Amino acid sequence: MAFKLGVLPVLGGRGAAEPAATAAFVRRLEEVGCESVWAVEHLVVPDAYRSTYPYDPSGRMSLGPGDDIPDPLHWLTFAAAHTSRLVLGTAMLILPLHHPVDLAKRLATLDVLSGGRLIAGIGVGWLREEYDAVGVPFAERGRIADEYLAALRALWTTIPARHHGRTVRFDGVHSAPRPTRPEGVPVMVGGHSPAAVRRAARFGTDFYPLGVDVEGLAGLLARLRAECAAIGRDPAGVAVTARAPATRADADALRELGVTRVVIRADPRDPDRVAETVDRYRHEILGE
């Protein structure tokens, strides 16, 4: 089975939102047959932080105050205008930092303008200082994310929409344009905690378990199957994405686990090198 191949642009320094380079980058991804492009989010980056980045042994993320981190939905809207087939994904929107009534409209608009190519990847984040800057309680982020997902679903799938929650309440409202699919914009849940697995079972069309090796992924997917069974859902309805494996053996193991998409990183400032990176990875690691 061939993986769907997604690409996450490497950010660093200035120029991540440079128009000509961005347009050339996404066009080249489409030309070489990549399935998707993914945009990260940080609303702010503090000068210093005490939070621990969970995806590197150093506990520090590679991005710093001097790096451009474009708004992912604006960046993907620009990417949509320069492509026709490329799937457009966020990896990840920090959901509790976005009011769901506003976000539902923004996501649906991008989905419609792109012809239904959007996947809304969401997570709860790890950077407490970013939550502090927005005034959202970090300790409540999981509960808020679950409520916001329920509110998004209501706004996308019911006419008129109604939601009465602890944080968000609305009744008899309409949000248009509506997403291209009756069930709403596809939602990818990111994370590797038990709460993220439960969230994926309840709300996700996709699951992206970040920060785990093949063995850890196998355990998470077993938990996902159990969570789906508990609510009467077929786990086959949740597609699984993984970070790009480093070896062909790992790629084969991911196939055995049912992973359908892998995401590699590429520098968007050199389109020719992007094509070389994709071709080499497909040949050397994926065996295609």
N, C-alpha and C positions, 0 to 999 in steps of 0.2 A: 504494500500500500504506500503510495506517495503521500508525503506530508503536504498540507498547505503550508506555504512558507511566508511568514510575516517578517517585516523589517522594522526595527526601532532605530531612529536616527540617533547617532552619538552626538550629544550636546557638549559644548565646551567653548568658553570665550564668547565673543560677540559674533553675530551674524546668523543665528539659528532661524531668524525670521527674514533673512535676506530674500527678496522676491525671486530673482532670477535663479539663484542656487536651489531654492526650495522647489520651484517649478521643474527645473531640470532633474532634480532628484526623484520626485514622484513619477515623472514621465518615464524615467529610466527603469524604475521598479516595475512599472506596468509593462514596458517593452520586453523585459527579461522574464516575464511570467510570474512575478511574485504575486501572492494572493492578497496581501494586506500591508498597510503601513500603520504604525502605532505612535501616538503622541503622549508624552508624560505630562504630569502637572505638579507644579509647586507654585502656590500663589505668592509666597515670599520665601526668601532664604535668609536666615538670621546671620549676623556677623559671627556669633558663637551659639552653640546649642549643647544642652546636656543630654538630650534624647539620644538613644542608640539606634543607629541605622541597622536594620536586621539582616541585610543582604550582603554584608561584607564583614570579614573577621575583624577589621579595624574598628567597626562601629561607626564609621564616618562615610557619608556618601561622596561620590566624586564631584558632584556639582557644588559650586560655591557662589558667593555674592557677585563675582565678576562674570558669571555665565548667563547668557540669554536663555530663558525658559519660556517660550511663547505660550499664550493661552491655547490649550489643545483644540478647543472647538473652533476658534478662529483660524488656527493653522490648518485644521482638517477641512474647513470650508474652502480655503484657498487651494488645498490639494485636490479637492473634489472638482474645482473649476478647471484643473489642468489634466484630469484623467477621466476615464469613462468606465473602467471596470474595477479598479483597485478598491478593495474593502478598506474602510476608514475606521480605525479603532482608537479608543483612549485606553491608556495603560499606565496609570489608572486615574480617573477623576477621584478626587478626595471628597466623597459624596457628602459627608456632614457639613462641609464648608459651603454648600450650595443649597439655597432654598428650593424645594422640589417644584413649587409652582412656576418659578422662573426657569428652572432647569428643564422641566418638561417641555416648555415652549422652545427653548434653544435646541434641545436634542431633536425634537420632532421636525423643526425647520431644516436642520442640517440633513436629517434623514430624507426628507422630501426633496430638497434641492439636489441631493446626490443620487437620486433615483433608488433609494433604499439600500445604500451601501454602508450604513453606519452600524457599528457595534459599540455600545456604551459600556466600556470597562470601568468598574467602580471598585473602590477600596475605602478603608477607613484611615489609612496613613499611619505614620509613626512619629511625626515631628510635633511634639507638644507645643513648641514655640510658634509654629504656624497656626495652630488652633487658638493660641493666646492672642495672636495678632488680629484674628477675625472675631474673637469674643465668643467662641463656641467651646463648651466644656469638653475637654479631652477625654475625661473618664466616662462620658456619656456617648462616645462616638459610635459604639456598636448599636446601642438602642436607637440612636438618631438615624443611623443608616437604614435599619430595618423599617422604621416608620417612613422615611423618605422613599424607600423603594415601594412600599404600599401606596403612598400618595402618587408617585409617578404612574404606577399601574392604573390607579383609578382615573387619573387625568387622561390617560391614553386610551382606555378601553371602555369607559362607561359614559353614557350621555343621559342626563347631565352627570358630572362627576361629584362624588361626595366622599369626604374622609374626615373622621373625627378622631384625632390622636392627641397625645400629650403635648406635642410640639406644634403640629400643623392641623388646622381645622378649616374646612370649606364645605359648602353645600350648594347644589344647584348651579355649578359653574361649568363653563365650556372653555376648552383650550384647543385652538386650531391654528395652523393646520395639524391634522392628526397624522401619526406615523403611517408609513406605507403599508405596514402589516397590521391586521386587526388586533393582534396580541401586543402591539407596541414595538418600540425599538428593542432589538435584542440586547440583553444585559449580560455582560461578562463579569463575574465576581472574582476578584483577586484576593489572594491571601493564603495562609497556610495554617490558620488556627482552627480549632473546632467550630468557633462561631462563623468563620468564613465558609466552612463546609456546609453548615446548616443554612446559611444565607444562599449559597449556590443551589442547594436542593429546593429551597422555597421560591427563589426569584430568578435564578440564572438560566439562560440558554447556553451559557458557556462558563467554564471554570478555569482559572489560571492560577494554579498553586505555586506561588513564587517562593524561592528560597529553600527548596528541598531537592535532594538527590533522587535517584531512581527508586531506591528502597523507601525513602520517605514518601514519595509520590504514591507508591503502591498502597501504603497505609492510608493515605488521605482518600484515595479512590475507593477503598473498602469502606471507609467511614461515609463517603458520599453515597454509596449504594445503600447503606443502612439508613441514612437520613431520608433518601428518596422512598425507600420501602415504608418507612414510618408514616409518610404522608400520602402514600398510594401513588407515587409518581414513578414512571419508568426512567431509570438513570441514563438510558440511552438518549434521552432528550436533553442531556447536558453534555455538550461537546467539551473536550479537554484540550487546553493549550499548555505548552511547556516551553521553558527557556531552551535555547538551542543546545542540544547535546554536544559534548566535546569529542566524542569518539563514535565510530560506527557501531560498536557494541552497545553503547548507551542508546543510540538511535533505534537499534533493533529492539532493545528492551522497552523503549517508549511505545513502539508500535504494538508490542505484545500487550501493553497496558491499555491500549485503545486511544492513545493520544492522537489527535487528528491535525494539530497545527504546532509548528515550532517557530520561535521568533529569534532572529539573529540581529546583531547590531552592525550598522554600517555608517560610515562618515558621509553626510549629505553634501559635503563641499566639493566632492570629486566624483561626478557621475560615472566616468569611465572606470574608476576604481570600484565603484559600487557593483558594476556588472561583473568584474573579476571576482569580487568577494562572494557574490551570490553563486556564480558558476563553480568556483573552487569548493565552496561549502557543499553544494549539491553533489559534486563528484566525490570528494574525499570523505565526507561524513555521512551523507544520506545515501550514497551509493546509487545515485540516479544517473 
